[in-house]
Amino acid sequence: MPYYIWKRGGRIVAHSYSEEPRPAPAIEVSEDEARAMGIYVPPPVAPEGAPPEPGPTEAEDTAAMLIDHEYRLTLMELGLSEGGEM
């Protein structure tokens, strides 16, 4: 999991882990660099025995497939591929 810092005026104003890429003002640093700066916080750990996150319901899964199908049909009708080329 990447560790990020945000700086303002040369000073670190925030730091955290994130699963997703952060916007441009964020700077990715290694855990060793974070330790050297004195800002390292261990990553969050799920407690043992915690139930896994539930997956999509059957209705949500069907709706997602329908939306994807309609999107692909629309692209085909417009003569486009998924990348937007003709």
C-alpha positions as CSV (number, residue, x, y, z in Angstrom):
1,M,0.0,0.0,0.0
2,P,1.6,3.3,-1.0
3,Y,2.4,5.9,1.6
4,Y,1.9,9.6,0.6
5,I,2.9,13.0,2.0
6,W,1.6,16.4,1.2
7,K,3.8,19.4,1.6
8,R,3.0,23.1,1.8
9,G,5.8,25.7,2.0
10,G,8.4,23.0,2.4
11,R,6.7,21.5,5.5
12,I,4.8,18.2,5.6
13,V,1.1,19.0,6.3
14,A,-0.4,15.5,6.0
15,H,0.6,11.9,5.5
16,S,-1.3,8.6,5.0
17,Y,-1.6,5.3,3.2
18,S,-3.9,5.0,0.2
19,E,-5.0,2.1,-2.1
20,E,-5.7,4.6,-4.9
21,P,-3.3,6.9,-6.7
22,R,-3.3,10.4,-5.3
23,P,-3.5,13.7,-7.1
24,A,-0.4,15.6,-8.2
25,P,0.3,17.5,-4.9
26,A,0.9,14.2,-3.1
27,I,4.4,12.7,-3.1
28,E,4.8,8.9,-2.7
29,V,7.5,7.9,-0.2
30,S,8.8,4.5,0.9
31,E,8.2,3.3,4.5
32,D,11.9,3.7,5.2
33,E,11.7,7.4,4.1
34,A,8.6,7.9,6.2
35,R,10.4,6.4,9.2
36,A,13.4,8.7,8.6
37,M,11.1,11.7,8.5
38,G,9.5,10.6,11.8
39,I,6.0,10.4,10.3
40,Y,5.6,6.6,9.8
41,V,2.3,5.1,10.9
42,P,1.9,1.3,10.4
43,P,-0.8,0.4,7.8
44,P,-4.2,-0.4,9.1
45,V,-4.8,-4.1,9.8
46,A,-8.2,-5.8,9.8
47,P,-8.9,-7.6,13.1
48,E,-8.8,-11.4,13.0
49,G,-12.2,-13.0,12.5
50,A,-13.6,-9.9,10.8
51,P,-16.2,-10.8,8.2
52,P,-15.0,-10.2,4.6
53,E,-16.6,-7.3,2.7
54,P,-19.7,-8.5,0.9
55,G,-19.7,-8.7,-2.8
56,P,-22.3,-7.2,-5.1
57,T,-25.8,-8.6,-4.8
58,E,-27.3,-10.5,-7.8
59,A,-29.4,-7.4,-8.7
60,E,-26.3,-5.1,-8.6
61,D,-24.3,-7.5,-10.7
62,T,-27.0,-7.8,-13.3
63,A,-27.4,-4.0,-13.4
64,A,-23.7,-3.6,-13.9
65,M,-23.6,-6.1,-16.8
66,L,-26.6,-4.4,-18.4
67,I,-25.0,-1.0,-18.2
68,D,-21.8,-2.4,-19.7
69,H,-23.7,-4.1,-22.5
70,E,-25.6,-0.9,-23.3
71,Y,-22.4,1.1,-23.3
72,R,-20.8,-1.3,-25.8
73,L,-23.9,-1.2,-28.0
74,T,-23.8,2.6,-28.0
75,L,-20.1,2.6,-29.0
76,M,-20.8,0.1,-31.8
77,E,-23.7,2.2,-33.1
78,L,-21.4,5.3,-33.1
79,G,-18.7,3.3,-34.9
80,L,-16.2,3.8,-32.0
81,S,-14.1,1.3,-30.1
82,E,-13.7,1.4,-26.3
83,G,-10.5,3.4,-26.7
84,G,-12.5,6.1,-28.6
85,E,-11.0,5.4,-32.0
86,M,-13.1,5.1,-35.1
